[in-house]
């Protein structure tokens, strides 16, 4: 037997980076994979209602761009983003009370990329990041991949407590604070203006970056708009504002942006060059054309009105779908509301039984940076029509053992903040 005839076992390839195992995947994406069947009423995903997309307007914008400037649309672009789009975004921010120039902005491939770029530009392994509790799940992933130590700031139904924040900043010496102040994911709550002003003052006194993520702020059904933290003078040199077209135009465009002080923005540009060179040119030009030809605000107004009806439909049916003693909030906008079941209920353990009824939610536990509240869940109310929501809540009640065929009639406690 020659050497070539021998069976030689080869060693395994090198192991994956430790951060992959440490951070793991997204429970939301895992649930969506399980519930992708069309018969499932999906309260789990943060999916805008596809029937409300302005498909005609977006198609017309792409057609115009490809007919009038195909070579430009299909060519490489600058990392910072197409000037015509950045100028339109700057005008929108300025009209909302935050004076902005196109050079203040970096276009990103969705606002999720902005989080990754900021983590690359700001964080070393072991650095501390402060977050809300509970917190947007993908932010926890982004900071975890950067090797950051994530610490939750105490708060209440209105969000982060500024006094507790200052104590943590003094003790933990964090690099940044991450917030979704308006219609927060996962809770739907909105940080009041006085707390935003107080947070701006803490950032100024203590030397702290504030990352203000605002993908949902335009989806307001009622109440008055609250100013961005970035608009407060104390925090203007240390606040990064993130925006996105995913919830107001279409998520498939993968268009987001960040507004940041010059030095940090340049660092993010370098990080983006290493990640993807630039966000797709054709998508940027089509979005700019849409903004020039169509009334995005009017479209968002129609979407928000429909979402408000869907929120109301969900609120109307929760009492019959949840165990007695449950509590939930009433968001003034956005896409989500937050439910807490009575003590002793574990929404992760209950989910398989609920999915058997062709309905789904997201358990609250993965959204916590520290010890989770296992009795919580996030419900997305925008993807389905009011009629589908009513049916989904009926199925949810069955899955939780509360349907008419499974109980003599337990009722929930009602809304609570």
PEGIJO-V631789 format. One record per pair of residues at least 24 apart in sequence whose ideal C-beta (glycine too) atoms are under 10 Angstrom apart, sorted by the first residue. I is the first residue (numbers start at 1). GAP is how many residues later the second one is. Records with the same first field share a line. If there is no record, write none. Layout:
I: GAP + GAP
This chain:
17: 128
18: 129
19: 106 + 125 + 126 + 127 + 128
20: 125
22: 122 + 123 + 125
23: 117 + 118 + 119 + 120 + 121 + 122 + 123 + 124
24: 117 + 120 + 342
25: 116
26: 111 + 112 + 114 + 115 + 336 + 340
27: 110 + 321 + 324 + 335 + 336 + 338 + 339 + 340
28: 109 + 110 + 158 + 334 + 335 + 338 + 339 + 350 + 352
29: 108 + 109
30: 332 + 336
31: 320 + 324 + 329 + 330 + 331 + 332
32: 328 + 330
34: 317 + 318 + 321 + 326
35: 320 + 323 + 324 + 325 + 326
37: 318 + 321
38: 320
39: 319 + 320
40: 315 + 317 + 318 + 319 + 320 + 352 + 355
41: 316 + 317 + 318 + 319 + 342 + 343 + 347 + 348 + 349 + 350 + 351 + 352 + 353 + 354 + 355
42: 316 + 317 + 318 + 319 + 338 + 341 + 342 + 346 + 350
43: 271 + 293 + 294 + 311 + 316 + 317 + 318 + 319 + 334 + 335 + 336 + 337 + 338 + 339 + 340 + 341 + 346 + 349 + 350 + 353
44: 307 + 311 + 315 + 316 + 317 + 318 + 319 + 333 + 334 + 335 + 336 + 339
45: 290 + 315 + 317 + 335 + 338
46: 90 + 91 + 92 + 139 + 140 + 169 + 170 + 200 + 201 + 205 + 288 + 289 + 290 + 316 + 332 + 334 + 336 + 337
47: 200 + 204 + 288 + 333 + 335 + 336 + 337
48: 171 + 198 + 199 + 200 + 201 + 202 + 203 + 255 + 259 + 287 + 332 + 334 + 335
49: 254 + 257 + 258 + 261 + 286 + 333 + 334 + 335 + 336
50: 200 + 201 + 202 + 333
51: 255 + 332 + 333 + 334
52: 198 + 247 + 250 + 251 + 252 + 254 + 255 + 330
53: 196 + 197 + 198 + 199 + 246 + 250
54: 195 + 196 + 236 + 240 + 242 + 244 + 245 + 246 + 248 + 249
55: 195
56: 238
57: 192 + 232 + 233 + 236 + 237 + 238 + 239 + 242
58: 191 + 192 + 194 + 195 + 228 + 229 + 231 + 232 + 236
59: 227
60: 226 + 229 + 230 + 233 + 234
61: 188 + 222 + 224 + 225 + 226 + 227 + 228 + 229 + 230 + 231 + 232 + 233
62: 191 + 220 + 221 + 223 + 224 + 225 + 227 + 228
63: 223 + 226
64: 221 + 222 + 225 + 226 + 228 + 229
65: 216 + 217 + 218 + 219 + 220 + 221 + 222 + 223 + 224 + 225
66: 216 + 219 + 220
68: 217 + 221
69: 212 + 213 + 216 + 220
70: 212
72: 209 + 210 + 213
73: 207 + 208 + 209 + 210 + 211 + 212 + 213 + 216
74: 206 + 207 + 208 + 211
75: 206 + 207
76: 201 + 202 + 205
77: 30 + 200 + 201 + 202 + 203 + 204 + 205 + 207 + 208
78: 29 + 191 + 199 + 200 + 203
79: 27 + 28 + 189 + 190 + 191 + 192 + 193 + 194 + 195 + 196 + 197 + 198 + 199 + 200
80: 25 + 26 + 27 + 185 + 186 + 188 + 189 + 192 + 198 + 199
81: 24 + 25 + 26 + 27 + 174 + 176 + 188 + 191 + 197 + 198 + 200 + 203 + 207
82: 25 + 196 + 197 + 199 + 200 + 201 + 202 + 203 + 205 + 206
83: 201 + 205
84: 200 + 201 + 203 + 204 + 205 + 207 + 208
85: 160 + 170 + 172 + 194 + 196 + 198 + 199 + 200 + 201 + 202 + 203 + 204 + 205 + 206
86: 171 + 173 + 198 + 202
87: 201 + 204
88: 199 + 200 + 201 + 202 + 203 + 204 + 208
89: 154 + 156 + 166 + 168 + 170 + 198 + 199 + 202
90: 167 + 169
91: 200
92: 126 + 151 + 199 + 204 + 205
93: 135 + 137 + 138 + 148 + 150 + 164 + 166
95: 202
96: 121 + 122 + 129 + 131 + 132 + 135
97: 128 + 130 + 131 + 133 + 134
98: 129 + 130 + 132 + 133 + 134 + 138 + 141 + 143 + 161
99: 132 + 137
100: 130 + 141 + 159
101: 158
103: 159 + 162
104: 137 + 153 + 154 + 155 + 156 + 157 + 158 + 161
105: 136 + 138 + 152 + 153 + 154 + 155 + 160
106: 134 + 150 + 151 + 152 + 153 + 154 + 158 + 159 + 160 + 162 + 163 + 165 + 166 + 173
107: 148 + 149 + 150 + 151 + 165 + 171 + 172 + 173 + 176 + 177 + 180
108: 134 + 135 + 136 + 146 + 147 + 148 + 149 + 150 + 160 + 164 + 167 + 168 + 170 + 171
109: 144 + 145 + 146 + 147 + 163 + 166 + 167 + 169 + 170 + 171 + 174
110: 28 + 105 + 134 + 135 + 136 + 141 + 143 + 144 + 145 + 146 + 147 + 169
111: 27 + 102 + 103 + 104 + 131 + 132 + 133 + 134 + 135 + 136 + 143 + 144 + 145 + 146 + 147
112: 24 + 26 + 27 + 29 + 30 + 101 + 103 + 130 + 132 + 134 + 142 + 144
113: 29 + 129 + 141 + 143 + 145 + 155 + 158 + 159 + 162 + 163 + 166
114: 28 + 97 + 99 + 126 + 127 + 128 + 129 + 130 + 142 + 143 + 144 + 145 + 146 + 154 + 158
115: 24 + 26 + 27 + 28 + 30 + 31 + 63 + 96 + 98 + 125 + 127 + 141 + 143
116: 25 + 26 + 27 + 29 + 30 + 152 + 155 + 156 + 159
117: 25 + 123 + 141 + 143 + 147 + 148 + 150 + 151 + 152 + 153 + 154 + 155 + 157 + 158
118: 24 + 25 + 28 + 57 + 58 + 60 + 91 + 93 + 122 + 124 + 140 + 142 + 146 + 149 + 150 + 153
119: 24 + 25 + 26 + 27 + 28 + 29 + 56 + 57 + 59 + 92 + 152
120: 25 + 26 + 147 + 148 + 150 + 151 + 152 + 154 + 155
121: 25 + 119 + 139 + 142 + 143 + 144 + 145 + 146 + 147 + 148 + 149 + 150 + 151
122: 24 + 26 + 53 + 54 + 87 + 89 + 118 + 142 + 145 + 146 + 149
123: 24 + 25 + 26 + 52 + 53
124: 24 + 51
125: 24
127: 46 + 47 + 48 + 49
128: 40 + 41 + 43 + 44 + 45 + 46 + 47 + 48
129: 43 + 45 + 46 + 47 + 48 + 49 + 80 + 82 + 240
130: 30 + 35 + 38 + 39 + 42 + 44 + 45 + 46 + 47 + 48 + 49 + 78 + 80 + 239
131: 29 + 43 + 45 + 46 + 47 + 48 + 49 + 80 + 236 + 237 + 238 + 239
132: 27 + 28 + 45 + 46 + 47 + 48 + 49 + 52 + 53 + 54 + 55 + 57 + 59 + 235 + 237
133: 26 + 27 + 54 + 234 + 235 + 236 + 237 + 238 + 239 + 240
134: 50 + 51 + 52 + 53 + 204 + 230 + 231 + 232 + 233 + 234 + 235 + 236 + 238 + 239 + 242 + 244
135: 43 + 44 + 45 + 49 + 50 + 51 + 52 + 231 + 232 + 233 + 234
136: 42 + 43 + 44 + 48 + 49 + 50 + 77 + 79 + 231
137: 48 + 49 + 225 + 229 + 230 + 231 + 241
138: 47 + 75
139: 39 + 40 + 41 + 46 + 72 + 74 + 228 + 230
140: 38 + 226 + 227 + 228 + 229
141: 225
142: 36
143: 32 + 33 + 35 + 68 + 226
144: 225
146: 29
148: 26 + 27 + 28
149: 25 + 220
150: 24 + 28 + 219 + 220
151: 218 + 219
152: 216 + 217 + 218 + 219
153: 24 + 25 + 26 + 46 + 216
155: 34 + 36 + 40
156: 33 + 261
157: 30 + 32 + 172 + 181 + 259 + 260
158: 31 + 32 + 33 + 34 + 36 + 37 + 259
159: 25 + 28 + 30 + 31 + 32 + 33 + 36 + 37 + 40
160: 31 + 35 + 36 + 38 + 39 + 42
161: 34 + 37 + 38
162: 29 + 32 + 33 + 34 + 35 + 36 + 37 + 38 + 39 + 40
163: 35 + 39
165: 30 + 33 + 34 + 37 + 38 + 41 + 43
166: 32 + 33 + 35 + 36 + 37 + 39 + 40 + 42
167: 35
168: 34 + 38
169: 33 + 34 + 36 + 37 + 38 + 39
170: 32 + 35 + 36
173: 33 + 34 + 35
174: 32 + 34 + 35
175: 32 + 33 + 34 + 36
176: 27 + 32 + 33 + 34 + 35 + 62 + 64
177: 25 + 26 + 29 + 31 + 32 + 33 + 34 + 35 + 52 + 61 + 62
178: 31 + 32 + 33 + 34 + 35 + 62 + 64
179: 31 + 32 + 33 + 34 + 35 + 50 + 60
180: 31 + 32 + 33 + 34 + 35 + 36 + 37 + 62 + 154
181: 29 + 31 + 32 + 33 + 35 + 36 + 45 + 46 + 47 + 48
182: 30 + 31 + 32 + 33 + 34 + 35 + 36 + 37 + 38 + 43 + 44 + 46 + 149 + 150 + 151 + 152
183: 31 + 32 + 33 + 34 + 35 + 36 + 37 + 38 + 64 + 148 + 149 + 150 + 151 + 152 + 153 + 154
184: 29 + 32 + 147 + 150 + 152 + 154
185: 28 + 30 + 31 + 149 + 150 + 151 + 153 + 182 + 193 + 195
186: 149 + 150 + 151 + 152 + 176 + 178 + 180 + 181 + 182 + 190 + 191 + 192 + 193 + 194
187: 142 + 144 + 147 + 149 + 150 + 151 + 152 + 177 + 180 + 189 + 191
188: 28 + 123 + 140 + 141 + 142 + 143 + 144 + 145 + 146 + 147 + 148 + 149 + 150 + 190 + 191 + 192 + 193
189: 140 + 142 + 143 + 145 + 147 + 148 + 149 + 228
190: 26 + 27 + 30 + 33 + 35 + 36 + 141 + 142 + 143 + 144
191: 35 + 38
192: 34
193: 31 + 32 + 33 + 34 + 36 + 39
194: 32
195: 31 + 34
196: 30 + 31 + 32 + 33 + 34 + 35 + 36 + 39
197: 30 + 32 + 34 + 35 + 36 + 37 + 38
198: 34 + 36
199: 30 + 33 + 35 + 36 + 40
200: 27 + 28 + 29 + 30 + 31 + 32 + 33 + 34 + 35 + 36 + 38 + 39
201: 31 + 33 + 34
202: 32 + 33
203: 26 + 29 + 31 + 32 + 34 + 35 + 36
204: 28 + 29 + 30 + 31 + 32 + 33 + 34
205: 29
206: 32
207: 31
208: 27 + 30 + 31
209: 26 + 29 + 30 + 31 + 51 + 52 + 55
210: 25 + 28 + 29 + 30 + 31
211: 28 + 29 + 30 + 31 + 47 + 49
212: 27 + 28 + 29 + 30 + 31 + 47
213: 27 + 28 + 29 + 30 + 31 + 43 + 45
214: 27 + 28 + 29 + 30
215: 27 + 28 + 29 + 30 + 31 + 32 + 33 + 36 + 41 + 119 + 120
216: 28 + 30 + 31 + 32 + 115 + 117 + 118 + 119 + 120
217: 26 + 30 + 31 + 116 + 117
218: 25 + 29 + 30 + 78 + 79 + 82 + 83 + 85 + 86 + 115 + 116
219: 28 + 29 + 81 + 82 + 84 + 85 + 88 + 89 + 112 + 113 + 114 + 115 + 116 + 163
220: 80 + 81 + 84 + 87 + 88 + 111 + 112 + 113 + 114
221: 83 + 84 + 85 + 86 + 87 + 88 + 89 + 90 + 91 + 110 + 111 + 112 + 113
222: 82 + 86 + 89 + 108 + 109 + 110 + 111
223: 108 + 109 + 110
224: 108
225: 108
226: 106
228: 31
230: 29 + 30
236: 25
237: 24 + 25 + 26 + 27
238: 26
240: 24 + 25 + 28
245: 38 + 42 + 45 + 46 + 51
247: 53 + 56 + 60 + 87 + 88 + 135
248: 48 + 49 + 51 + 52 + 55 + 56
249: 37 + 38 + 41 + 42 + 45 + 47 + 50 + 51 + 54
250: 33 + 37 + 40
252: 31
253: 26 + 27 + 29 + 30 + 31 + 33 + 34 + 37
254: 25 + 26 + 29
255: 24 + 25 + 28 + 29 + 31 + 32
303: 79
304: 29 + 30 + 78
306: 76 + 79 + 80
307: 26 + 27 + 28 + 74 + 75 + 76
308: 24 + 25 + 73 + 74
309: 72 + 76 + 77 + 80
310: 25 + 70 + 71 + 72 + 73 + 74 + 75 + 76 + 78 + 79
311: 24 + 25 + 26 + 68 + 70 + 71 + 75 + 78
312: 69 + 74 + 77
313: 68 + 71 + 72 + 73 + 74 + 75 + 76 + 77 + 79 + 80
314: 65 + 66 + 67 + 68 + 70 + 72 + 75 + 76 + 78 + 79
315: 66 + 74 + 99 + 100
316: 70 + 73 + 74 + 77
317: 69 + 72 + 73 + 74 + 75 + 76 + 77 + 79 + 80
318: 61 + 75 + 78 + 79 + 94 + 96 + 97
319: 74 + 78 + 91 + 92 + 93 + 94 + 95 + 96
320: 70 + 73 + 74 + 76 + 77 + 82 + 83 + 84 + 89 + 90 + 91 + 92
321: 38 + 58 + 69 + 71 + 72 + 73 + 74 + 75 + 76 + 77 + 78 + 79 + 81 + 82 + 91
322: 55 + 71 + 74 + 75 + 78 + 80 + 88 + 89 + 90 + 91 + 92
323: 52 + 74 + 77 + 78 + 79 + 84 + 87 + 88 + 89 + 90
324: 78 + 83 + 85 + 86 + 87 + 88 + 89
325: 85 + 86 + 87 + 88
326: 49 + 51 + 74 + 84 + 85 + 86 + 87 + 88 + 90
327: 48 + 49 + 85 + 86 + 87 + 88 + 89 + 90
328: 48 + 49 + 51 + 84 + 85 + 86 + 87 + 88 + 89
329: 86 + 87 + 88
330: 85 + 86 + 87
331: 50
334: 46 + 47 + 48
335: 43 + 44 + 45 + 46 + 47 + 48
336: 26 + 42 + 43 + 44 + 45 + 46
337: 40 + 41 + 42 + 43 + 44 + 78
338: 26 + 29 + 38 + 39 + 40 + 41 + 79
339: 25 + 36 + 37 + 38 + 39 + 40 + 57 + 73 + 77
340: 24 + 33 + 35 + 36 + 37 + 73 + 76
341: 32 + 33 + 34 + 35 + 36 + 59 + 71
342: 33 + 70 + 71
343: 30 + 31 + 32
344: 30 + 31
345: 29 + 30 + 31 + 32 + 55
346: 28 + 29
347: 25 + 26 + 27 + 28 + 29 + 30 + 31 + 53
348: 24 + 26 + 29
349: 25
350: 24 + 25 + 27 + 46 + 49 + 50 + 51
351: 26 + 48
352: 47
353: 45 + 46 + 47 + 48
354: 41 + 42 + 43 + 44 + 45 + 46
355: 40 + 44
356: 39 + 42 + 43
357: 35 + 37 + 38 + 39 + 40 + 41 + 42 + 43 + 46
358: 33 + 34 + 37 + 40 + 41
359: 32 + 33 + 34 + 35 + 36 + 37 + 38 + 39 + 40
360: 32 + 35 + 36 + 39
361: 31 + 35 + 38
